[in-house]
Amino acid sequence: MTADPRAALAALQAKFDAHEQAAAEVIRHWQTRAERAEADNRWLDTALKEAEARLKRRADAVNGKVEDLTARLRRASRQGTPPPSEDSTKDAAGNTKQAPRAAKARRELDSLIGLDSVKAEVKALVAMAEIRAERARHGLPVPSMSLHLVLTGNPGTGKTTVARIVAALYHSIGLLKTDSVVEVTRADLIGRYIGETAPKTRAVVERALDGVLFIDEAYGLYRPKSENDYGFEAIEELLRALEDHRDRLVVILAGYEEPMQAMLQGANPGLASRFRTAIQFPDYSPDELVAIFRRFCAEMHVQLTEPAAQRVAATLDAIHTARGDRFGNGRAVRNLFETCLRRQAERLAGASKKLTRDQLSTLSVKDVPEANDIR
């Protein structure tokens, strides 16, 4: 049977129509994507132009600052004055003010309780270093000066605190690039086996470069009765570092006076010549111990009743009178303060009512042990 030509033609036309519709949809899809892409390109072009404009404004600002700084440096060079730094400001008369970090370090030094002789020696040392730097800047002969220090005295007299202040002051006058202090003891420098000590000591020195290396109880490196002790190797490495990094390292030795002097005189001929400045830290007086106790109270927002204050003074006076060669000074005061807080906590823990702020911030006479109760 012959198929109807009209039906076949109609079916073929229907296929063509379907394909045409599909093609039109595809064309519309890509037209839409093209329009979106064009819009994105316009947005990107605008964003790039804005970014370029911002970069140009920043570059102009930086160039202006560079030109201003260059001009100031040239003027300073012609006038023979030091160039401006981030720590230097000028008053209305054009005089250079003290650098903020130097002023802060000096305030911290002045705020230390007691230690009048120590403060005076540190200030004299820093003044000498400042004048030495000024002479060098003016091309004048510079007197020989060792920046390395020996701090001797009993525990708790502020040796570590003063070492940190010295680091800040040295940094503020340009002797050191940083005010960092690396604190170590014998255990940080000495290895357990042959060949370990030198690399270990060198690693510590690398950490301390451009700042201060603080060696507490430094005489622990010197054991003359043990010829094979690795401490001698550590001392040799330290001396080598002082020579190789003379402009980048300051070493401060701390500890008791007698063993420190024994090490300086007996460990190595070059040791005493490099540590010519020694500062002795005296024990605190009873009044100074009380002032330290009150400072602890202020830091913890604690008040003393009058009877408690009297007992604190009496207890510290008795502790000071009975002190030995290894008196703890500030540490003894801290121990007493912590004992008072512990006794206060035991007393308040049994209170049946809700504690008030005044109760929590007041030490009574019951909280302060008498001298014979201190072990």
C-alpha positions as CSV (number, residue, x, y, z in Angstrom):
1,M,0.0,0.0,0.0
2,T,1.4,3.4,-1.1
3,A,1.9,5.9,1.8
4,D,0.0,9.1,1.6
5,P,2.5,11.8,0.2
6,R,0.8,14.5,2.1
7,A,1.1,12.8,5.5
8,A,4.8,12.1,4.8
9,L,5.4,15.7,3.8
10,A,3.6,16.9,7.0
11,A,5.7,14.6,9.2
12,L,8.9,15.9,7.5
13,Q,7.8,19.5,8.0
14,A,7.1,18.8,11.7
15,K,10.7,17.5,12.1
16,F,12.1,20.6,10.4
17,D,10.0,22.8,12.6
18,A,11.3,21.0,15.8
19,H,14.9,21.3,14.7
20,E,14.5,24.9,13.8
21,Q,13.0,25.6,17.3
22,A,15.8,23.8,19.0
23,A,18.4,25.7,17.0
24,A,16.7,29.0,17.9
25,E,16.9,28.1,21.6
26,V,20.6,27.2,21.3
27,I,21.2,30.6,19.5
28,R,19.3,32.5,22.2
29,H,21.3,30.7,25.0
30,W,24.6,31.6,23.4
31,Q,23.5,35.2,22.8
32,T,22.6,35.5,26.4
33,R,26.0,34.1,27.5
34,A,27.7,36.5,25.1
35,E,25.8,39.4,26.6
36,R,26.8,38.4,30.1
37,A,30.4,38.0,29.1
38,E,30.4,41.4,27.5
39,A,28.9,42.9,30.7
40,D,31.6,41.0,32.8
41,N,34.3,42.4,30.6
42,R,33.0,45.9,31.0
43,W,32.9,45.5,34.8
44,L,36.5,44.0,34.8
45,D,37.7,46.9,32.7
46,T,36.2,49.4,35.1
47,A,37.6,47.6,38.1
48,L,41.1,47.5,36.6
49,K,41.0,51.2,35.8
50,E,40.0,51.9,39.4
51,A,42.7,49.6,40.8
52,E,45.3,51.3,38.6
53,A,44.1,54.7,39.8
54,R,44.4,53.6,43.4
55,L,47.9,52.2,42.8
56,K,49.0,55.4,41.2
57,R,47.7,57.5,44.1
58,R,49.6,55.2,46.6
59,A,52.7,55.3,44.5
60,D,52.5,59.1,44.4
61,A,52.1,59.2,48.2
62,V,55.0,56.9,48.8
63,N,57.2,58.8,46.4
64,G,56.3,62.0,48.2
65,K,57.3,60.5,51.5
66,V,60.6,59.2,50.1
67,E,61.4,62.6,48.6
68,D,60.6,64.3,51.9
69,L,62.7,61.8,53.9
70,T,65.6,62.1,51.3
71,A,65.5,65.9,51.7
72,R,65.5,65.6,55.5
73,L,68.4,63.2,55.4
74,R,70.3,65.6,53.1
75,R,69.6,68.5,55.4
76,A,70.7,66.4,58.5
77,S,73.9,65.4,56.7
78,R,74.7,69.0,55.9
79,Q,73.9,70.2,59.4
80,G,75.8,67.3,61.1
81,T,72.7,66.1,63.0
82,P,71.5,62.5,63.2
83,P,68.8,61.4,60.7
84,P,65.2,61.1,62.0
85,S,64.1,57.7,63.2
86,E,60.8,56.2,64.1
87,D,61.7,56.8,67.8
88,S,62.7,60.5,67.4
89,T,60.3,63.4,67.7
90,K,61.0,67.1,67.9
91,D,59.5,69.7,70.2
92,A,58.4,73.2,69.2
93,A,62.0,74.5,69.4
94,G,63.2,71.8,67.1
95,N,65.1,69.8,69.8
96,T,65.1,66.1,69.6
97,K,63.0,64.5,72.3
98,Q,64.0,61.3,74.2
99,A,62.9,58.2,72.3
100,P,59.7,56.8,73.7
101,R,61.1,53.3,74.4
102,A,64.2,54.9,76.1
103,A,61.9,57.0,78.3
104,K,59.8,53.9,79.1
105,A,62.9,51.9,80.1
106,R,64.2,54.7,82.3
107,R,60.8,55.0,84.0
108,E,60.9,51.3,84.6
109,L,64.4,51.5,86.1
110,D,63.4,54.4,88.4
111,S,60.2,52.6,89.5
112,L,62.3,49.7,90.9
113,I,62.1,49.6,94.7
114,G,65.5,50.3,96.3
115,L,68.6,49.4,94.3
116,D,69.8,53.1,94.3
117,S,73.4,52.1,93.7
118,V,72.4,49.7,90.9
119,K,70.3,52.4,89.2
120,A,73.1,54.9,89.4
121,E,75.6,52.5,87.8
122,V,73.2,51.5,85.0
123,K,72.5,55.2,84.2
124,A,76.2,56.0,84.2
125,L,76.9,53.0,82.0
126,V,74.2,54.0,79.5
127,A,75.4,57.7,79.6
128,M,78.9,56.5,78.7
129,A,77.6,54.4,75.8
130,E,75.5,57.4,74.5
131,I,78.5,59.8,74.6
132,R,80.7,57.1,73.0
133,A,78.2,56.8,70.2
134,E,78.1,60.6,69.8
135,R,81.9,60.9,69.6
136,A,82.0,58.2,66.9
137,R,79.3,60.1,64.9
138,H,81.5,63.3,65.1
139,G,84.6,61.4,64.1
140,L,86.3,61.8,67.5
141,P,88.4,59.0,69.2
142,V,86.2,56.5,71.0
143,P,87.2,55.3,74.4
144,S,87.4,51.6,74.9
145,M,84.3,50.2,76.5
146,S,82.9,46.8,77.1
147,L,79.1,46.5,77.0
148,H,79.1,43.1,78.6
149,L,78.1,43.0,82.3
150,V,78.3,40.9,85.4
151,L,75.4,41.2,87.8
152,T,76.0,39.7,91.3
153,G,73.9,39.4,94.3
154,N,71.4,37.2,96.1
155,P,68.3,35.8,94.4
156,G,65.3,38.1,94.1
157,T,67.2,41.3,93.9
158,G,66.1,42.2,90.4
159,K,69.1,41.1,88.3
160,T,66.9,39.6,85.5
161,T,64.7,42.7,85.5
162,V,67.6,45.1,85.2
163,A,69.1,43.0,82.4
164,R,65.9,43.5,80.4
165,I,66.0,47.2,81.1
166,V,69.6,47.4,80.0
167,A,68.7,45.6,76.8
168,A,65.9,48.2,76.1
169,L,68.3,51.1,76.8
170,Y,71.0,49.7,74.6
171,H,68.5,49.2,71.8
172,S,67.1,52.7,72.3
173,I,70.5,54.4,71.7
174,G,71.2,52.2,68.7
175,L,73.8,49.8,70.2
176,L,71.6,46.8,69.6
177,K,69.0,46.2,66.8
178,T,66.5,44.7,69.2
179,D,65.7,44.7,72.9
180,S,65.3,41.0,73.1
181,V,66.8,39.0,76.0
182,V,67.6,35.3,75.7
183,E,67.7,33.8,79.2
184,V,69.7,30.6,79.6
185,T,71.5,28.5,82.2
186,R,74.2,25.8,82.0
187,A,71.7,23.2,80.9
188,D,70.9,25.3,77.8
189,L,74.6,25.5,76.7
190,I,76.1,22.1,77.7
191,G,75.7,18.9,75.8
192,R,75.6,15.4,77.3
193,Y,78.1,13.9,75.0
194,I,81.3,14.8,73.2
195,G,80.8,17.2,70.3
196,E,77.3,18.4,71.5
197,T,78.3,21.5,73.5
198,A,79.9,23.7,70.8
199,P,76.9,23.4,68.4
200,K,74.4,23.8,71.3
201,T,76.2,27.0,72.5
202,R,76.4,28.4,68.9
203,A,72.7,27.8,68.5
204,V,72.0,29.8,71.6
205,V,74.3,32.6,70.4
206,E,72.4,32.7,67.1
207,R,69.1,33.2,68.9
208,A,70.6,36.0,70.9
209,L,72.3,37.9,68.1
210,D,71.3,41.6,67.9
211,G,70.1,41.4,71.6
212,V,71.2,40.3,75.0
213,L,72.3,36.8,76.1
214,F,71.5,36.5,79.8
215,I,73.3,33.6,81.5
216,D,71.9,33.0,85.0
217,E,74.3,31.3,87.5
218,A,76.9,31.5,84.8
219,Y,79.6,30.0,87.1
220,G,77.9,26.7,86.5
221,L,80.0,26.6,83.3
222,Y,83.2,26.6,85.4
223,R,84.0,23.4,87.3
224,P,87.7,23.5,87.8
225,K,87.8,20.1,89.7
226,S,86.5,18.4,86.6
227,E,89.0,18.8,83.8
228,N,86.9,17.0,81.2
229,D,83.8,19.1,82.0
230,Y,82.1,20.4,78.8
231,G,81.7,23.8,80.4
232,F,85.2,24.9,79.3
233,E,84.1,24.2,75.7
234,A,81.0,26.4,76.2
235,I,83.1,29.2,77.6
236,E,85.5,29.0,74.6
237,E,82.5,29.2,72.2
238,L,81.1,32.2,74.1
239,L,84.5,34.0,73.9
240,R,84.6,33.3,70.2
241,A,81.1,34.6,69.7
242,L,82.0,37.8,71.6
243,E,84.9,38.3,69.1
244,D,83.0,37.3,65.9
245,H,79.8,39.2,66.8
246,R,81.2,42.1,68.8
247,D,78.7,44.6,67.4
248,R,75.7,42.2,67.5
249,L,75.8,40.6,70.9
250,V,75.8,41.7,74.6
251,V,76.3,39.0,77.2
252,I,75.2,39.5,80.8
253,L,76.4,37.0,83.5
254,A,74.4,36.8,86.7
255,G,74.8,35.0,90.0
256,Y,76.5,35.0,93.4
257,E,79.5,37.2,93.7
258,E,82.2,34.8,95.0
259,P,81.7,31.9,92.5
260,M,81.4,34.5,89.7
261,Q,84.7,36.1,90.5
262,A,86.3,32.7,90.7
263,M,85.1,31.8,87.2
264,L,86.2,35.2,85.8
265,Q,89.7,34.8,87.2
266,G,90.2,31.1,86.6
267,A,88.2,29.9,83.7
268,N,89.9,31.6,80.8
269,P,92.4,34.5,80.5
270,G,90.2,36.4,78.1
271,L,87.0,36.2,80.2
272,A,87.8,38.9,82.8
273,S,89.0,41.3,80.1
274,R,85.6,41.2,78.3
275,F,83.5,41.5,81.5
276,R,85.1,44.5,83.2
277,T,81.9,46.0,84.5
278,A,80.3,44.3,87.5
279,I,77.3,45.6,89.4
280,Q,76.6,44.4,92.9
281,F,72.9,44.0,93.9
282,P,72.5,44.6,97.7
283,D,69.8,42.8,99.7
284,Y,66.6,44.8,100.3
285,S,66.1,46.5,103.6
286,P,63.0,45.6,105.8
287,D,61.2,48.8,104.6
288,E,61.9,47.9,101.0
289,L,60.6,44.4,101.6
290,V,57.4,45.9,102.9
291,A,57.2,48.2,99.8
292,I,57.6,45.1,97.6
293,F,54.8,43.4,99.5
294,R,52.5,46.4,99.1
295,R,53.3,46.4,95.3
296,F,52.1,42.8,95.1
297,C,49.0,43.8,96.9
298,A,48.4,46.7,94.5
299,E,48.8,44.4,91.5
300,M,46.3,41.9,92.9
301,H,43.9,44.7,94.1
302,V,44.3,43.5,97.7
303,Q,44.1,45.7,100.8
304,L,45.7,45.2,104.2
305,T,43.9,45.9,107.4
306,E,46.0,48.0,109.8
307,P,46.7,45.0,112.1
308,A,47.6,42.9,109.0
309,A,50.0,45.6,107.8
310,Q,51.7,45.7,111.2
311,R,52.2,42.0,111.2
312,V,53.5,42.0,107.6
313,A,56.1,44.6,108.7
314,A,57.1,42.5,111.7
315,T,57.3,39.3,109.9
316,L,59.5,40.7,107.1
317,D,61.7,42.4,109.6
318,A,62.2,39.1,111.4
319,I,62.9,37.3,108.1
320,H,65.4,40.0,107.1
321,T,67.2,39.7,110.5
322,A,67.5,36.0,110.2
323,R,68.6,36.0,106.5
324,G,71.6,34.0,105.4
325,D,74.1,34.2,102.6
326,R,71.4,33.0,100.1
327,F,68.5,35.3,101.2
328,G,65.7,35.3,98.7
329,N,64.8,39.0,98.9
330,G,61.9,39.6,96.5
331,R,61.3,35.9,96.2
332,A,60.9,35.7,100.0
333,V,58.3,38.5,99.9
334,R,56.5,36.8,97.0
335,N,56.4,33.6,99.1
336,L,55.0,35.4,102.0
337,F,52.4,37.1,99.9
338,E,51.3,33.8,98.3
339,T,51.1,32.3,101.8
340,C,48.8,35.1,102.9
341,L,46.5,34.6,99.8
342,R,46.4,30.9,100.6
343,R,45.4,31.5,104.2
344,Q,42.8,34.0,103.1
345,A,41.3,31.5,100.8
346,E,41.1,28.9,103.5
347,R,39.5,31.4,105.8
348,L,36.9,32.5,103.3
349,A,36.1,29.1,101.9
350,G,34.1,28.3,105.1
351,A,31.9,31.4,104.8
352,S,28.2,30.5,104.8
353,K,27.2,33.7,103.0
354,K,28.0,35.0,99.6
355,L,31.3,36.7,99.6
356,T,31.5,40.4,99.0
357,R,34.1,42.3,96.9
358,D,35.6,43.8,100.1
359,Q,36.0,40.3,101.7
360,L,37.8,39.0,98.6
361,S,40.1,42.0,98.4
362,T,41.1,42.3,102.1
363,L,43.8,40.5,104.0
364,S,43.2,40.4,107.7
365,V,45.8,39.8,110.5
366,K,44.7,36.1,110.5
367,D,45.9,35.7,107.0
368,V,49.5,36.9,107.7
369,P,51.7,34.3,109.4
370,E,54.1,35.3,112.1
371,A,57.9,35.0,111.5
372,N,58.2,31.7,113.4
373,D,55.4,30.2,111.2
374,I,57.5,30.7,108.1
375,R,59.5,27.7,107.2
